[in-house]
């Protein structure tokens, strides 16, 4: 079952203000559930549609790095994380699609990755292939 977030938790996850989340709820931009007490709860999966636009808080380590084109970054939620030997498989849900990345287990542990966290996929490629369906 998908986790349900309070509006404040959802706002924090997306890097937007609490009043903005409330307006999105009132205008039907976000699908919500109501508790028996009448409080709004937002399914974690519902936020996936907005994570690519989320503001990322700057960290001191990140501030020292060079900027990366926003077009090369896709932000989503970690839905699966598997460790096997020296490797870790990370599956991100981004706008309803799944992107899988294989990274070193050491890197995954250093980043303290966990299912449910927000993370970004940095795409580095010199070519894109298209297949006709």
C-alpha positions in Angstrom: 0.0 0.0 0.0 1.3 3.4 -0.9 2.3 5.8 1.9 0.0 8.7 2.6 1.6 12.1 3.4 0.2 15.1 5.2 0.1 18.3 3.1 3.1 19.6 5.1 5.1 16.5 4.3 4.1 16.7 0.6 5.1 20.4 0.5 8.5 19.7 2.0 9.0 16.8 -0.4 8.3 19.0 -3.4 10.1 22.1 -2.0 7.1 24.3 -2.2 5.0 26.1 0.4 2.2 24.6 2.5 -0.3 27.2 1.2 0.6 26.2 -2.4 -0.1 22.5 -1.6 -3.5 23.5 0.0 -4.4 25.5 -3.2 -3.5 22.5 -5.4 -5.8 20.3 -3.2 -8.7 22.8 -3.3 -8.4 23.2 -7.1 -8.1 19.4 -7.7 -4.5 19.5 -9.0 -3.6 16.8 -6.5 -5.6 13.6 -5.8 -6.1 13.2 -2.1 -7.8 11.0 0.4 -9.6 12.2 3.5 -9.1 10.8 7.0 -12.2 10.0 9.1 -11.4 13.3 10.8 -11.6 15.2 7.5 -7.8 15.8 7.1 -6.3 15.5 3.6 -3.7 12.9 2.9 -1.7 12.7 -0.3 -0.6 9.3 -1.8 3.2 9.3 -2.2 2.8 8.1 -5.8 0.6 11.2 -6.6 3.7 13.4 -6.0 5.7 11.5 -8.6 4.1 13.7 -11.3 5.5 16.8 -9.7 9.0 15.7 -8.5 10.7 16.6 -11.8 9.8 20.3 -11.0 10.7 20.1 -7.3 13.2 22.5 -5.9 16.2 20.7 -4.6 17.7 22.1 -1.4 21.4 23.0 -1.8 23.9 21.2 0.3 27.4 22.5 1.0 28.9 19.6 -1.0 26.6 20.3 -3.9 27.4 24.0 -3.8 31.1 23.2 -4.4 30.2 21.3 -7.6 29.6 22.8 -11.0 26.1 23.3 -12.2 24.6 20.6 -14.4 22.0 21.3 -17.0 18.5 20.8 -15.7 17.6 19.0 -18.9 19.9 16.2 -17.9 18.3 15.5 -14.6 15.1 13.6 -13.9 13.8 13.7 -10.3 11.7 10.9 -8.9 11.2 8.5 -6.0 13.2 5.4 -5.2 10.8 2.5 -5.5 13.2 -0.4 -5.4 16.8 -0.8 -4.2 18.7 -4.1 -4.5 22.3 -4.8 -3.3 24.2 -7.7 -4.8 27.9 -7.9 -4.2 29.7 -4.8 -5.4 26.6 -3.4 -7.2 23.3 -1.8 -6.3 20.3 -1.6 -8.6 18.2 1.6 -8.0 14.8 1.9 -9.6 13.3 5.4 -9.7 9.7 6.2 -10.5 9.7 9.4 -12.6 6.3 10.7 -13.8 4.9 7.2 -13.8 7.8 5.7 -15.7 10.6 3.5 -14.1 14.3 4.3 -14.7 16.8 1.7 -13.5 20.4 2.5 -12.7 23.2 0.2 -11.7 25.7 1.9 -9.4 28.3 0.6 -7.0 27.0 -0.6 -3.6 29.6 1.6 -1.9 28.1 4.7 -3.6 24.5 3.7 -2.7 25.6 3.3 0.9 27.5 6.6 1.0 24.4 8.4 -0.3 22.3 6.5 2.3 19.7 5.6 -0.4 16.5 4.1 0.8 13.1 3.2 -0.8 10.7 6.1 -0.7 13.4 8.8 -0.9 13.5 11.5 -3.6 16.5 11.2 -5.9 17.5 12.4 -9.3 18.8 10.5 -12.3 21.6 12.3 -14.1 21.5 11.3 -17.8 24.8 11.3 -19.5 24.7 10.1 -23.1 25.9 11.1 -26.5 23.1 9.4 -28.4 19.5 8.3 -28.0 18.0 5.4 -29.9 14.4 5.3 -31.0 12.6 2.1 -31.9 9.3 2.0 -33.8 6.6 0.3 -31.8 
